[in-house]
Amino acid sequence: MGNPRAIPVEPLPMIPPLPGWIVSAPAETCEAAAFRSGAALAHLSQATAAGDVPLALWRDRLALAAAERCAVLAGRREGQGALRDALHLTGPGDDPGPAGRLLRQWSRAAARPISVAHLAAALRGTGPDRIALCLDAAGPTPVDRAGQVVEAVLTDSPREETTALILADAVLATSLGWTHLLPLLALRVTSRDLRLRGDDLRLACHRALVSAVAQALPLAGDLARAAARLRAVAPGLRAKAAGRAVELFLSRDALAPATLDFMSDRAARRLCDRLVALGAVRELTGRATFRLYGV
């Protein structure tokens, strides 16, 4: 393979963090909290609109974080590594178990444009009529609508936290004119928040949204810089179909070499090792076998 050469990357502008007043200002009323969450969402939209952020990868990485949070809410102990293993190391058509199904729900929900049919496929067991009703939620702000969905779903099905939060984030996205679900609310709500109702739940959702944006923005910046480095090394890769592999890395949180099924197994492993040596991709597990790779 030889010694990897340093790959120059044009410096990218840093994605500005949330202004301090949004993060730290008191929000003791729904009105004050709604103002802060609205400002946070406006900042998020503007800061990530330049085109540097690999949006599909960002959504999938946030889906992993949301799945980890939902595992905690459900009383499970799987961290991100265990969730990745459960989903990505399960054979095609095999059941990935509760942890893998949880991550698969979030990843599928975030992967394609929001529609009733797509969400019904991601949330098996939730009927299209119920999903359509949730997507039509009304309220003074997008976060209020998301809170209404959380309350409605959990009132009928108290143990369906994941379904409630996926639908809430879908409502939030459609209310903002986004085509895809961006996991946000699920990143920061607590089990105590989900037991609240009415204005108390609305206030908790506004607060959680501000914290979630503060978490999502630095990740967007990190992924923008990592994606730039991966794109910079791509022209020098000799493997056939390397460009197709690069595009997959720019859209998925984690990949097993076997996922690159348009290449031979040996070529896929060599490509992954080469990208690691170039500093363009990371090996995510720390293991010598059953490895997973990601930007």
N, C-alpha and C positions, 0 to 999 in steps of 0.2 A: 504494500500500500504506500510505503514511503512516508516521509514526515509531512504532516499537514502544513500547508502554507497559510500564513495569515491572510484573511480575506477582508479587504477594506469594505466598510459599510458607510454609506453617507449618514451623517448624524441626523437623527429624527428629532423633531421638536418634542419636548416633554409634554405629556398630557397634563394640563393643570389640575391640581387637586381641588376639592371643594373649598370654596372660601370659608375661612374660619367662622364667620358669623352664622353660616348655615349649620355648621356642625355643633357649635357651642351655644347658640342663642337659646334661651329658655323657651319651652313649648308646653306651657301648662294648659292651654286651651286647644280645642280642635282647630279653631281659626288660625292661631299662631303656628300650629304644627303643619296645617295644610299649606300655609305660605312657605314654610321651610322646605317641605317635601316637593312642592311645585318648583321652587328655585333649584333644588337638587336635580330634579329630572330635566329641567331646562339646561342646566350646566352639563349634565351627562350627554344629552343629545348633541349639544354644540361641540363638546370636547372630543367626541368620537366620530364626528361627521366628516373629517378630512380625508378618510380613505386609507389611512395607515394601519388601522386596527383590523386584523383578520376576524371579521365578525362571526363567522361560523365557528371558528376555534374558540373565540371568547365566549359565545353562548354555550358551547359544549363544556368548557372548563367551569363556567358558572353552574351548569347543570350538575357537574360532579359535586361542587360545594353545596348545592341545594339538596342533593341526594344524601350527602353526609349529614346535613342538618335534619332532614326528615327521618333518617335512621335514629338520630338521638331522640326526636319527638316521639318515635314509636317504641322507645325503650331498647333499641338495638345498639350494639357496640362497634359496628364496622366503621373503620376510618376510610379515607380515600383509597389507600392501597388495597384494602380488602374489597371495596366496591369495584375497583378496576379489575382485580383478579376475577371476581365472580362473573363479571360480564364478558370480559375480553378473552378469558382462558376457557370459556365454555364452548364446546363444539356447536356448529350450526344445527339448529333444530332441537338442541338439548335445553333443558330447564336450567337457567343460571341460578336458581334459588332465590330466596327473598331479597337478599342484598343485590343480586344482579338484576332482578326484576325492578327494584326501586330505581337503580341508576338507568336502566333501559327506559323506564317511563319518562324520566326527566330528559334524557338525551333525545329520545324520539319527539317529545313535545317541543323541544327547542330547535329541532333540525329543519323543519319544513314550515312554510307559511301557515299562519293560523287559519284553521277552518274547522267546522264542526266535525267533518269526516276525519280529518287528521287527528284531532284531539280524541275522538272516539276510538281510533285505532291505538293511540298511545295509552289511553286510560280504559283498558278493557274492563267491562263491567259497569261502565258509566254510559247511560243511554244518550243518543244524540239529542233527544228532546231536552234532557236536563242540561246538557252542555249548551245548547242554543239559548235556553232560558238564562243561564249564567252570563253568556256573552252579551245578552241584551240588558244587563244590569244598568240601572240609572242612578245618578248621583251627582252632586255638585263638582266633584273632582275625580280624576282617574283613581286615586288612592281610596277615596270613599267607595267607589264602585267595587274595587277589589276587596275592600273590607266587607261589603255587603255579601259578596260571593262566599268569602270565608265563613261568615256567620250562617248563611243559608245552608251550605253543604254540611257544616259541622252540627247544626241543629238537627238535621235529618240523620246524619251518619257521624257520630262523635269520634270515631276512630279513623276516619278518612282524611287525615291531615294532608297527605301527599296530594290526593285528588283536589282538595280545597285550595291548596297553595298553587298547584299547576294552573287551575282554572282562574285563580285570582291574578296570577302573573299574566295569563293570556288576556284577561279583561283589561289589565293595566296597559298592556302593549297596544291592544286595539284602540283603547281610548286615546292613546298618544299618537295614533296613526302609524305605528310600526307594523311591519308585515310579519315579524317573527316574535315569538315569546322570548323575553330575556329574563332568566331567573334572577329575581331581585328580592321580592318580599320574603321568599322562603329562606333567604340567607340570614335573616336577623330576627324573625319572630321567635318567641319563646313559647314553651308549653303553657306558661301562665297567660301570655297574651291570647292564646287560642281558647282559653276558657272565658274570656271576657265577651261581653255582648254590647250592642248599641254604641253609644258615643265613646265608651271606654275602649272598645275594640278599634273603633276608627282612630282614636288618638294613638293607640299602640301601633297601628299600621303606618301612620304617618311617621312616627319616630323610627320604626324599623326601616322604612324606606330610605330615610336620610342616611342611616348607618350602612345600609346595603350599597347605596351609591358610593359612599366613601370607601367601601371595600372593592367595588367593581372597577372604579377608575384606575387605581394603581395597576391592577391586573391587566387592564386594557393597554396601558403604557408598556408594561413588561412584554406583552405578547406582540405589540407593534414592533418593538426593537428586535425581538427574537425572530419574527417573521421576516424582517428586512435582512437579517443575517442568512436565514435559510434561502431566501430568494437570491442573495448574492452568490452563494456557493453553487446554486442549481446549474448554471451554464457549464461549470467545470466537471459535472458528474458524467461518467462514461457509461454507466449502466443503461441499457435500453429501458424505456418507460420510466426513467428516473423523474421526468417532469410530472408524470401522472402521480407518482409516489409523493413528490413534494406537495402537490395540490391536496392530497389526502392528509398529509401532516398539517397543512394549513387550515384544515376544517375539522379535525378530530382531536379530542383530548389525548387519547392514547391509541397506539396501534401495536399489534403483534405482527412480527414478520409474515406470518401466515395470512394476514389480512391483505397483503400485497400479492394477491393470487394471480395477477397478470404477469408475475415474474416467477422464475424458479425459486424454490425455497433457499437454495444457496445464494442466489443473486440478491434476494430480499435481505438475507442476513448480512451479506457483505455491504449492501447499501446502507443499512441501518448502522453498522459499525463505522463505516466511512463518515457518515453524517455526525456521529458522536465524536469521532476524532477531529473533525473540522469545527467542533463546537457549535454546530447548527441544530442539533437534536440532543435530547437527554435520554439516557436509559433510566426508567422511572422506578424500577423495583429493587435495584442493588443486588440482584441474583445473577448467578452464572447461567441458569437455565430458566425457561418460561419467562423470557424477558418481554417488557413492554417499553415502547419508545414514544416520546412526545416532544413537542416544541417547548 
